């Protein structure tokens, strides 16, 4: 296996990008001993890639990017807006000189039609994905697409949902981006989706069932790591847990209960947990 350990921007700050907050998150991620930071790009694309690239270099830290489509870029309803926004995110990823863009790229979070995904909607998504995949290939960027739970989207809830649509595009730079919080709701287990994906799995959000310390919830980590070993996983394991110790985080991510750990405790403890799981294989 070839694994890099990362922390999401959200492990340190709310999902509202600013230059000052981003610098803080980069420094905290580096000091905690992670290999990389996942930078959640703002949908406004007000993001100085040149400045951030310098901060990463100063902290000897790698980066990947992610984007969560907003409601106004829900692909099935607004394909042109979605295509444009994803291409802008690809540009930012390329400017950072990194090669991975992940995130919720199948639909706007919180958008519902009132029905399951239709064939026509799926066709629209496949068409947009095909176009952005070609654009990303020119920039040397791979795209990972993250299924999320039924309470946040009707489009793609499972690994199979994503993989089926990727197969329809025929593009080799589209991959699966899993998240154990959403898997805990939507998948039968943590083993089969990983095996189903195989080499199409490049990126995983490592998140406990309650978004807290890894190992203190109901996620079956033994099952997940067993599967990762079996597919000889090559990619990123990125911590994405939330702490109420971060001002504004409870309101931004519906974290209504007070966290028993502050952000730094969560990061350090969860990184140690992931490394221990890997060492036990």
N, C-alpha and C positions, 0 to 999 in steps of 0.2 A: 504493500500500500504506500501511497505517496500523499500524505495528509498535511494540510496547513491549518493551524488553529487561528480563528479570528474572533473579533468582537464586533457586533453591530454598533453603529453610532448610537442606537437607542439604548445601549447598555449604560450610556453616560449622560445623554441629553434627550430632550423631547424631540419629536420629529419635525422641528422647525429649524431649518438651516440658517446659521449666521456664521460669518467668518470667525468670530470670537469663540462661539460654541464649538465649531468644527475643530479649531486648533486645540481646544481643551480636550475634546474626545480623542484626538490623535495622540496627544501626550499621555493621557490616561491609559489608552490601549497599549502603547509602547511600554510604559512603565510597568504594566501588569504582566508583561511577558508574552503577549500574543505575537503571531507572525504577521497578521494583517488586520486591517479595519475594513468593514463594509460600510461604504458611504451611501446613505439613502439620499438620492438626489432630490432637490425640491422641484415640484412640477413647474415652477416659474423658470427654472434653469438659471436662476441668479446664483451662479456658482463660479468662483474664480479658480479654474483648474490649475493655472500656472502657479498661483499662490499656494494652493493645497499640495501640489506636487513638491514644492520646496519644503513644506512642513513635513511631509512624509519622509523625504530624504534626510532632513535634519534629525529625525527620530528613528532612522533605520527601519522603517515600517513599510510593508507593502499595502496595497489597497485593491479592493474590487468595488464595483458600484451596484446599486439597485435602484429601481423605480417602481412605485405603486401607482397605477393609473388612477387619476381622479375621476369623479363622476362625469365630468364634461368630456372625458376621453374614453368612455365606455365603447369598446371596439364595435360591438354589434349595432350600436345606435349612431356612433360618430367615428366611422373608420378613418376618415381623412385626418381628423384631429388626433386620433390615437397614433396613426402612422407618423405624423409630424413630430409628436412629442417623443415617441420612442427613438426616432432618428436623432433628435436633439440630445437625448440621453446617451446614445451611442457615440455622438461627437464628444461629449464630455468625458466619457469613459476612455476614448481614444486619446484625448488631450492629456489625461492623467498617465498615459502610457501603461495602462493595464488592459487586460484582454477579456474581462468578464462583466456582464451586466445581468443581474438577476432581478427578481421581484414579481409582483402581481401584474402580469402583462397580458392577461386574457380578458380583463374587464375592470371597470371602475369599482372600487370597494364600496359596498353599500348600495349598489344599483341592482334593482330587481325588475323583471318583466311581469312577474306573477305566474310564470309558467317555467317548465324546464327548458333548457337550451334547445332551440329548434335547428333543423338541418340548415336552413338559410343563414341563421346566425353563425353556425359553425363554419359555413363556407366563407362568410365575411372575415371571420377570424383567421382562417387558413390563408386567405388572400393577403391580409395585412402582415401576418407573420412571414409569409414568403418574401414580401417586399422588404421588410426590415432585416430579414436574415441576409438577403443579397447585399443590402447596404452595409450591414455589420461585417460581412466577409471582406469587403473592400477595405475596411478599417482594421481588420485583424481582431475583431471582437466576437466572442461566443455569447450567446444569450441563454439564460436559464429562466424557466417559467415556473412560478410557484402556485400550486393549488392551495386554496384556503377554504375554510369551513362554510357550511350552508347558511350560517347566520350573516355572512359577509358577502357572499356571491352565489349565484345560481349557475355560473358558467363552468368552472372547473374546481371540483372539490377533492378529487383523488389523483393519485399518480397516473392511473390508467387514463383518466380524462385528458390529461396533458399529453401523455405519450401517444394516444390515438390521434390527436390533432397534429402533433409534430410529424407523425408518420405520413399524414396526408400532404404535408408540405414538400416532403422529399429533401429537406435541407439538412445538411450535416453539421451545421453550427448552432442548431437549436437543441437545448438540453433541459433536463428536469431539475428543478430547485425544490427540494422538500423542506418541510417545517414540522418538527415533531409535535408542536402544539396542535396544529391542524390535523396531523395524522392521528393523534389521540382521539379526535372526534370522528373522523371520516373513514379511516382505514380499519380493516379487520384485525390487523396486527402491524408490527414494525419490521417484520422480516420479509414478507412476500412483496410489498411494493419496491423494496430495494433490489430484490432479485429480478423482478419484472423490468426494472429500469436498466440494470447492468451498467454498461459504459455510458449510457445516456444520463446517468446521475453525476452531477458535477459539484453540487453545492447543497448544504443542509443547514437550516436554522436549528440550532440545538436549544430547545426551549422546553422547560418542564410544563406539566399539565396545568399548573397554576401560575406560570410565568416566573416562578421563583428559583430557588437553588436547585441545580441539577441533582437528582437522586433523592429529593424530598417529596416528590409527587408520585404520579401513577404511570409515567412513561416507562415502558419496558426497555431499558437501555441495553441489557444483556442481549436481547433479541436484535436490536438495531446493530450493535457492534458485531455480532455474529454474522449478520447479513453483509455488512461492509467488508468483513474479512473474506467472505465467500466470493464477492465480486471483485476483490482486490481494488477497492475504492481508491480513486485518484481525484482529489478535489479538496474542497474547503468545508471544515466544520466550524460554523460561525455562531457564537453565543448571541442569543437574542432574548434575554430575560429583562424584566422591568422592575424597578424599585420605586416605591413611593417616596424615598428620600430625595429624589430628583424633583425640584419644584415644577409643578405643572404636569407631571407625568400621569398622575391619576386621572386627570380630566382628559388628557389627550388619547389615552389608550384604554379607558374604562377600567382602570385598576382601582376599584373602590375600596378594597381591603388594604389595611396598612401592612407593608412588607416587614417581615421579621429581620431582613438583612438590608444593609445599605448597598449602594451600587458597587462600591469597591469590594465588599465582602462577597457579593454575588459573583463578580467577575473572577476574583482570585479563587474562590471555592469551586466554581463551575469549571474553570480551566484545569484545576487539579483533578477534578472528577473525570473529565474527558480523557486526560492523559493516563489516569489510573485504569480506566476502562480499556484503553488501547494496549496498555502494558500487560493486561491480563489475558489478552488473546493468544 
